[in-house]
Structures are given as structure tokens and as C-alpha cells.
Amino acid sequence: MPTWRNKEKNYMQLHQDSHHLTVITIVIRVIIVISLVEFAVMLLFSTIQLQLDPISEAFLDAGLLSTFTAPFIYFWIILPFIKDRDKAEESIRYLALHDPLTGLANRRLLEEHLDHSINLCIRKRTHAALLLIDLDGFKPINDEYGHEAGDIILQDVAKCLQSVLRKVDIAARLGGDEFIVLINQISPDEDKAKESALNLAEKLRSRISHPVEFRGNSLSVGASIGLRIIKPKDKNIEALIREADSAMYSAKKAGRAQVIVFKP
């Protein structure tokens, strides 16, 4: 299985080749359209046998050529080019906001959602939660079985997160074996919000611990999770992430494979 670096390199190469072929295709199509229309105009002139001086005939030829080539160029060349450009821009934006290995959001996209979530908590007087997840036992697997095994573990963790979360929630990969989950719009009651977030965190921790098969080996990791409840008064994105990270390190120190709630 290719690593994310190879995937990114292959995508960029494909994008460059695709752009080069598109330019060639446009040139060829323009030549085909102009040639066919000009041939049709010349055929028309020879059939009708117009008695025109060379200048008038040249103006008429240019007028007919521009009139009949315009629709073909628009629908066969310009419109497809615009659609391809829009798709390319969409792909570039996706790559800029997502982790190439797991397909999860990256930190930039997470912060956009977190900012929206904070404003929602303030406006609706409700609570959200941030879960910072660090994998236990990931490095030994990476060292013993190689980066390919590590990539499979990370992709499996991403699938676990996506399978448990709701559509309004978001999972992101911060880098390495660190993930973060934003749980939106839980409850106006802080205790109920904390209980729901803890239940979800435990469910995620359990799912992540399921073994993954790799070349006849059963590989498994654990998860230490730091939980930070987002309250209507919270506004600082960096502080929320830092405090969730602090709770995660508390979980590591307490023996790993558990969920710790941040306490100021």
C-alpha cells in the first residue's frame, strides 16, 4: 500500500499530466472546428458561385466563420474547460483541508468547525465537546512492522471515528498518531453534555482497540483520550485544544487506554 507521500506525489503528477492533455485537447478542438467550418463556407461559396470582389468575399468568409464557430467553441471547448477547472479547484481545496492518508479533516478545517461550534454554543447556550485522542502502542508497531502497517492502523482508526460520529460532528488528524474529535450541540445541561461525551469517548476507545490484520499478524493499539467540554463562555480555540491535550496526557500518566476529563 503506498504511503501518503507517494499518494500526494502521484496526485500532483496526474494533475500536471491532466492539465497538459487538456491544453492539447483544446488546441486540437479549435483547429478541428475552424477547419470544418471554413471547409463548409468554402463549399458554400463554390456551390452558390457568388460574384464578389476579393475583399467582400473575405469579410463574408470571416463573418460566417465567426458566427458558426462560436457555438461549437462554447459548447465543445469553453464549457468543458470551465467544468474541468472547477473540479480541479474543488480537488485542490479538498487537499488543502484534509489529511491525505486518512481523508479526515486537517487542523485548518477543524479550527473552522471549532470556531463555528463555539459561536453556536454561545448563541444557543448549549455545550459541545473536544476529544483529543493519542494512540497507545502505535510506535512499537510502526518500528517493528514498518510504516505500511502504521498507515493501515491510522486508516482503520479514521474509519472507527467516522462510523461512530454523527453527521454534525467532525474528526480530524492533527498529525502522527494524534486525532481530535469535535462533538457538536450535545445538551444545554453541562452534566448531561459531559455524560454523553464520556459515553461517546468510551465507545471510540473500545472501537479503536479492535485488532487489525496485517500480513497474517493481528495488530492492535489503545487510545488515551482527553475530554474538554466546550461551554457557552469559551472563546479561545487554542486554549480548548491545549486543555484537551493536557487531559490526554493525564490519561497517559494514569495508565493509558482511558478517558480523562479536563479540570481547570
ABEGO torsion letter per residue (X at the ends): XBBAAAAAAAAAAAAAAAAAAAAAAAAAAAAAAAAAAAAAAAAAAAAAGBBBBAAAAAAAAAAAAAAAAAAAAAAAAAAAAAAAAAAAAAAAAAAAABBAAAGBBBAAAAAAAAAAAAAAAAAAGBBBBBBBBBBBGAAAAAAAAEAAAAAAAAAAAAAAAAAABBAABBBBBAEEABBBBBBBGABABAAAAAAAAAAAAAAAAAAAABBBBBGGBBBBBBBBBBBBBBBAABABAAAAAAAAAAAAAAAAAAGEGBBBBBBX
